[in-house]
């Protein structure tokens, strides 16, 4: 049983009251009530839930809610600790199978052992006056501890609807090894919500180092994320109008104008795979491209996942793009993104790959192709060197949405 995860499922209510103590001195009592929804727990198995419902039924109401109170003159935090310790003891007892054994009178030695064990089980002493919202509980060696949370400033950016949590990590406030935290912050139900998370760090030779995480914690190159990183770097005063930075797939150059339109130079593309009804092009991230005349009718999450998890791609994954060509230099696109595992409003590397597939199909030379995503318009400019595409630029807006703080 994961005790730390179980504690996170607990809810508490508190109340305060005063009454006469010894020698007519009023004492303030802080009552904490612990609540635990047994039937809807995500940590316990069905078998464990049934054991708890059976063995602790006197503490569980008809809605399946376990209730336990701690009512002392100690602080709210102390009473929460007391309630949690009692709760864990009762749950462990309910889940521990009984072993039949012969009753014997305990010896003096066994009494001493039990006393030592009880002392070892006691909680670490904690200060009384603590703002509970700035701390989290964790358990180690049967002891309850608190951990002070760190407040990190973040910025939310978007590039044609492709949205990102941006963090200035030049002084390393964010632990980039903490993948679970990346996933939590990108979660749209329980976190800030984003398609990805971007850290801006110092680089010895370039303007900055961009570290990109998809919403699931995996890493890849992201075109729209890179454009937003350039806009963020300008906001931080790292650059003015031109940037040279390192990303997942290597070094990049970019320009940003006064309207926050960012032009990002992509790497040259030499290899294009053309199938019977698809293109496959790597523009820093892999993209499978399908042309269709019914782009609005396609179930993108379903069809995209079918290709992304097909036998060929299930190990490494691929992004999947559905495009509709409206003219030689204009097309629409909808994208299923690997790492987000859903449709996104825009994907910069996907837009680039789609534009190059159209150029290859129509044998276009130097061109600028307009691409309409679900989140807005991007442009892809390029030159042609026989079958090789060079001097490729992804162009479009990058905007700050809001600034916030989060305790981690």
PADREN-341287 format. One record per residue (C-alpha): z, y, x; residue number from 1. Coordinates in steps of 0.001 Angstrom, whole numbers, plus 524288, in hexadecimal, padded with zeros to 5 digits. Layout:
     c3     c2     c1   nr
      Z      Y      X  NUM
...
//
This chain:
     c3     c2     c1   nr
  80000  80000  80000    1
  7FC10  80D47  80575    2
  8088A  8152F  80372    3
  802B5  8222A  807A8    4
  7F757  820C6  7FE26    5
  800CD  81CA8  7F377    6
  8090A  828EC  7F58D    7
  7FCE5  83153  7F387    8
  7FBB0  82BA9  7E5BC    9
  80949  8306B  7E1ED   10
  80BEF  83C2F  7D944   11
  818A5  843EE  7D8AF   12
  81F78  84CE9  7CF18   13
  82B23  85529  7D2EA   14
  835F2  85C89  7CBE6   15
  84232  863CD  7CFFB   16
  84F3F  8650A  7C90C   17
  85CF1  869C7  7CC5C   18
  86A45  86485  7C8B9   19
  8788D  86564  7CCB4   20
  87BD4  85E71  7D945   21
  888DB  85C56  7DFDD   22
  89265  867C8  7DF1D   23
  889FC  86E4E  7D4A9   24
  87EE1  870F6  7DE34   25
  8718D  8706C  7D7DB   26
  86831  866B4  7DDFC   27
  85985  86776  7DC71   28
  85336  85A61  7D9BD   29
  844DB  8582B  7DCE4   30
  83F46  84CE8  7D51B   31
  83297  84693  7D980   32
  82B96  83CDA  7D0BE   33
  821A2  833E8  7D72A   34
  81650  82F1C  7CEC6   35
  80CDD  82432  7D232   36
  8019B  81F96  7C9A2   37
  8021C  81107  7CC6C   38
  7F650  80CC3  7C46F   39
  7ED11  816E5  7CA3D   40
  7F11A  81539  7D86F   41
  7E5A0  813D3  7E1BC   42
  7EE25  80E24  7EC82   43
  7F435  80296  7E56F   44
  7ECF8  7F64C  7E1A2   45
  7ED29  7F18F  7D38A   46
  7F6B8  7E6D3  7D787   47
  7FFD9  7F0B3  7DDDF   48
  7FF35  7F98D  7D1F8   49
  80322  7EE54  7C918   50
  80E8C  7EA94  7D1E7   51
  8139B  7F892  7D183   52
  811C9  7F9A0  7C2C6   53
  81939  7ECD5  7C0F0   54
  8244F  7EEC0  7CAA0   55
  8269E  7FD62  7C8CF   56
  8240A  7FE40  7BA37   57
  83113  80525  7B7EA   58
  82BDC  810B4  7BFE9   59
  81E1E  810E2  7BA16   60
  81AD3  81737  7AD1B   61
  810D3  81258  7A35B   62
  80635  81A41  7AA20   63
  80823  812C8  7B6D0   64
  80EF7  81E25  7BDB8   65
  819C2  81ACA  7C763   66
  824B3  824FC  7C712   67
  82FA3  8271A  7D0D9   68
  838FC  83282  7D2A9   69
  84037  8383E  7DE34   70
  84A86  84205  7D9CD   71
  85346  8479B  7E473   72
  8578F  854D5  7E990   73
  84E39  85336  7F500   74
  8413D  85A53  7F660   75
  834FA  856F3  7EED0   76
  82EFE  850EF  7FB0A   77
  83AFC  84866  7FD7F   78
  83AAD  84397  7EF84   79
  82C3E  84071  7F0B8   80
  82F40  83876  7FCD0   81
  83A33  83158  7F5C9   82
  83164  82E7C  7EA10   83
  8265F  8299E  7F2C0   84
  82F58  820B9  7FA90   85
  83519  81ADF  7EE23   86
  82782  81950  7E865   87
  82247  81231  7F472   88
  82E38  80964  7F4F6   89
  82C9E  80585  7E69A   90
  81DF9  80353  7E7F4   91
  81F93  7FB02  7F42F   92
  82A31  7F324  7ED70   93
  8218E  7F109  7E180   94
  8162C  7EC7B  7E9DD   95
  81E3D  7E38B  7F2B5   96
  81E9E  7D56C  7EDD1   97
  82C27  7CFAD  7EC49   98
  82FCA  7C489  7F568   99
  839DC  7BAF1  7F054  100
  844AE  7B8BC  7FA0E  101
  8529E  7B3F0  7FA70  102
  85CB9  7BEA3  7F901  103
  865E1  7BFB7  80494  104
  870E0  7C8F1  807A5  105
  86BC4  7D2DD  81164  106
  871EE  7D252  81EBB  107
  8775C  7DE0F  825DE  108
  86B90  7DDF6  82EE0  109
  861D2  7DE4D  8239A  110
  8691B  7E9CE  81D7E  111
  867B7  7F15C  82A32  112
  85948  7EDF4  82AB2  113
  85776  7F31C  81CF9  114
  85E97  7FFB8  8204A  115
  855F5  801BC  82C46  116
  849D8  7FF0F  82442  117
  84E3F  80901  81A31  118
  8505D  8132D  824CE  119
  842D8  81094  82A6A  120
  83CE9  81269  81CEF  121
  842AD  81FF2  81B07  122
  83926  82B35  81A16  123
  836E2  83537  824A6  124
  83F0C  84166  8221F  125
  836C8  84C71  81C95  126
  83996  85AF5  81A8D  127
  83DA5  85EFE  80CD4  128
  83547  86B2F  80B05  129
  82722  866AF  80B53  130
  81B5B  86B58  8039C  131
  81745  85E15  7FE4F  132
  808EF  86207  7FCBC  133
  80770  863AA  80B77  134
  80BF4  855F5  80EDC  135
  807BF  847FE  80C66  136
  80F9E  83B6D  80CCE  137
  80CC6  82FB1  8152D  138
  81428  8233B  8186B  139
  81644  81CF6  8259F  140
  81F90  811FD  8292B  141
  82604  81284  81BB3  142
  82914  82108  81D2D  143
  82404  82C3B  814EE  144
  81ED1  837C6  81CC8  145
  8183E  84490  81963  146
  80C62  84A16  8202D  147
  80993  858B6  8205D  148
  7FC0F  85BE0  81B5A  149
  7F2C8  864AE  822FD  150
  7EB8B  86FA0  81BF3  151
  7DD2D  870B1  81FA2  152
  7D3E1  87B8C  81BAA  153
  7C6AB  876E5  816DA  154
  7BA3A  87D22  811C4  155
  7B106  877A1  8079B  156
  7A27C  8799C  80A7D  157
  79638  87536  8037B  158
  787DB  87485  806F1  159
  77F84  872FE  7FAA5  160
  78AB3  86BA6  7F42A  161
  78DAB  862B4  7FFAE  162
  79C0B  86659  8016E  163
  7A540  8650D  80CF0  164
  7B365  86724  810E6  165
  7B2F0  86F57  81D5C  166
  7BE42  86FF3  82712  167
  7BF6B  87832  83364  168
  7C45B  86DA6  83C94  169
  7C37E  87523  84968  170
  7D24D  87422  84AC6  171
  7D238  8663C  84542  172
  7DA90  867CE  838F6  173
  7D311  85C83  832AA  174
  7D456  84E8E  83791  175
  7C636  849C8  837C4  176
  7CAD9  83BBA  83969  177
  7D116  83C5A  82BE2  178
  7C5D9  836D6  823CB  179
  7CE9F  834BB  817F3  180
  7D156  84366  817B9  181
  7C2BC  8465B  81861  182
  7C099  83D7C  80CA9  183
  7CBEB  843A3  80548  184
  7C76D  851AA  80774  185
  7B973  84E5B  8034D  186
  7BE0C  8474B  7F70E  187
  7BA0B  84F26  7EB0D  188
  7C52F  849F8  7E2AD  189
  7D0C9  84A1E  7EC10  190
  7CC6E  8534E  7F6F7  191
  7C49C  85FB1  7F93B  192
  7B7DB  858E0  7F60E  193
  7ABA4  858F7  7FE8F  194
  79FDB  85137  80339  195
  7A538  85204  8110F  196
  7AF0B  85822  81A5C  197
  7AB59  86027  82663  198
  7B3A4  863BC  83225  199
  7AF8D  86EC9  83B38  200
  7B484  86CBE  8491C  201
  7B261  87315  85657  202
  7A7BD  86E5F  85F8C  203
  7A731  870C8  86E3A  204
  798D9  874C2  86E89  205
  7943E  8771F  86089  206
  79947  88068  85612  207
  7A0BF  875AF  84F0F  208
  7A1FA  86741  84C28  209
  79FFF  86328  83DF1  210
  7A6DB  856A6  839BA  211
  7A1F9  8519F  82CB3  212
  7A802  84794  82389  213
  7A202  8425F  8171A  214
  7AAF3  841A7  80B42  215
  7AE01  83363  80E5A  216
  7B22F  836C6  81C41  217
  7A5DF  831CF  822EB  218
  79E6B  83AA5  82C40  219
  79029  83E87  82CC5  220
  78784  84A66  82EE9  221
  786E8  85395  82333  222
  77C80  85E23  8220B  223
  782C5  86650  8175D  224
  79004  86454  81DB2  225
  78A8F  8697C  82A81  226
  78518  87587  823B6  227
  79278  877EC  81D7C  228
  798F0  875EA  82AC2  229
  79059  880B1  8306B  230
  7942D  889EC  8255B  231
  7A28A  8865D  82774  232
  7A150  888A6  83628  233
  79BDC  8962B  83356  234
  7A746  898DA  82A19  235
  7B0D6  894B7  834D4  236
  7AA41  89DDF  83E96  237
  7A58F  892D1  84758  238
  79742  896D1  84611  239
  78F61  8A26C  84141  240
  7819F  89E5D  83D4B  241
  77DEC  8931A  84656  242
  78567  88683  84895  243
  784A3  87B07  851D4  244
  78DC4  87014  84DDC  245
  79052  8618E  84F03  246
  78FCB  8589D  8432C  247
  78FF2  849F8  840DB  248
  781BB  8480F  84505  249
  781E1  85160  85095  250
  77FA0  85FDD  85348  251
  779BF  8693E  84950  252
  77548  8774D  848B0  253
  776BA  87FDF  83CAF  254
  774EF  88DCE  837FD  255
  77BF3  894EE  82CF8  256
  77768  8A1A5  826C7  257
  77EF9  8AC52  81FB6  258
  77D52  8A551  812A8  259
  7839A  898E7  81810  260
  776AC  8919A  817FF  261
  777B5  88790  822CD  262
  76C1E  881D3  82A22  263
  76FFC  87532  830DE  264
  7674B  86EFB  83B20  265
  7663F  8605B  8391D  266
  7628E  85634  84346  267
  75453  8523F  844AD  268
  74FFA  8469C  83C84  269
  746F3  83CE2  84319  270
  74883  830B0  83AD2  271
  744B9  83007  82C88  272
  744E0  8232F  8252F  273
  73B89  822B4  819AF  274
  73CD9  81760  81025  275
  7353A  813CD  803FD  276
  73D65  81CC2  7FB56  277
  746D6  8239A  8047E  278
  748DB  82B3D  81116  279
  75423  82913  81A74  280
  75726  83461  823BF  281
  762E0  83787  82C48  282
  76586  84628  82D29  283
  772D7  844C7  83384  284
  776E4  83BF5  82848  285
  76E98  830F8  82267  286
  766F4  833B5  815F5  287
  75F8D  82AD4  80CB0  288
  755DC  832BB  80481  289
  74F9E  82E9A  7F7B3  290
  74597  836D4  7F06F  291
  74679  836E9  7E197  292
  7411C  83E40  7D5CE  293
  74D87  83BCC  7CE00  294
  75792  84225  7D6C5  295
  75FD1  84716  7CB5D  296
  760EC  839AB  7C506  297
  765D0  83215  7D0D1  298
  773FA  82DB1  7D173  299
  775EF  8326E  7DF64  300
  78351  82C33  7E205  301
  77E7C  81F02  7DD26  302
  770E3  81ED0  7E34A  303
  775AA  82526  7EFCD  304
  78096  81B33  7F175  305
  77717  80FEC  7EF4A  306
  76F30  81439  7FB2A  307
  77AC4  818D0  80362  308
  78197  80B8D  801D4  309
  7753A  8034D  8028D  310
  7745F  7F86E  80CAB  311
  76D6B  8014F  81660  312
  776B9  80CCA  815B1  313
  783EF  8078A  8113C  314
  789A6  806C7  81F0A  315
  786BA  814A6  823C0  316
  782C2  81AD7  816E1  317
  7784C  824E9  81404  318
  776A7  83123  80BDF  319
  76D05  82FB0  800AF  320
  7642A  83AB3  7FBEE  321
  75BC6  83B4B  7EFB7  322
  75138  845C8  7F079  323
  746EB  84B89  7E792  324
  73BF0  85308  7EE38  325
  737C9  85EFB  7E65D  326
  72DDD  86424  7F03C  327
  72A7E  862B0  7FEB2  328
  735B2  86BB2  80272  329
  73F61  869E2  7F737  330
  7476C  85E44  7F2FA  331
  753C1  85A92  7EB8A  332
  75E0B  85162  7F0B0  333
  76A25  84A03  7EC3E  334
  77280  842F2  7F656  335
  77C4A  837CC  7F6DA  336
  784B3  83A35  802E2  337
  78A6E  82FA8  80B6D  338
  798B3  832C3  80E38  339
  79A19  839F5  80154  340
  79496  82DFF  7FA3C  341
  78F9E  83646  7EF07  342
  78567  84075  7EBC9  343
  787A9  84D98  7F250  344
  781D3  85A91  7EE3C  345
  77AF1  85BE2  7FB4A  346
  77938  85514  8086C  347
  77371  85C89  813DA  348
  76EF3  850F7  81BF2  349
  76960  84AE0  80F84  350
  761DD  8574D  80C4F  351
  75C5D  8574D  81A20  352
  75865  848F7  81971  353
  7521C  84AE3  80C1C  354
  74A39  8569B  810D6  355
  74552  84EF5  81CA5  356
  74175  8436F  81406  357
  73918  84C85  80BB3  358
  73324  8528C  817EA  359
  7300C  84502  81D3C  360
  72A3F  8407A  8105E  361
  72198  84C96  80F01  362
  71EBD  84DCE  81D99  363
  7241C  85BAD  81E27  364
  72481  86382  82AB2  365
  72E00  86E9F  82D54  366
  7340E  871B0  8201E  367
  73FC7  87687  81894  368
  74365  86E16  80CE0  369
  74C00  872B6  801BB  370
  75580  8686E  7FCDD  371
  75CBA  869ED  7EFFA  372
  769B0  8629C  7F013  373
  7731D  8614B  7E4AB  374
  77B5B  86BE9  7EB15  375
  770E9  8759F  7EF17  376
  76514  877CF  7F7B8  377
  76377  8747D  8061B  378
  757C6  875FB  80F2F  379
  7530F  86D37  81A24  380
  74A08  872E3  8248D  381
  743A3  86A85  82F06  382
  73848  868DA  83848  383
  73002  85CDD  83AB9  384
  72CD1  85655  847AE  385
  723E8  84B1F  84384  386
  72D40  841A9  83C99  387
  73941  8488A  841D5  388
  7405B  8534D  83A61  389
  74613  85DEF  84316  390
  74CA6  86B36  841CA  391
  752F8  8670C  834EB  392
  75B9B  870FE  82E06  393
  76433  86F17  821FE  394
  76602  87C34  81B48  395
  76EF2  88049  81035  396
  77B78  8870C  80BC4  397
  78960  883AF  81001  398
  79485  88A13  808AD  399
  7A35C  88A7B  808DB  400
  7A914  886BF  7FBAD  401
  7B7A9  888B1  7FDC5  402
  7C2E2  887F0  80780  403
  7CF53  8801C  805B5  404
  7DAE2  87944  80BEA  405
  7DEE5  86B03  80B46  406
  7EB18  863D6  80FDB  407
  7E7D0  857D0  817FB  408
//
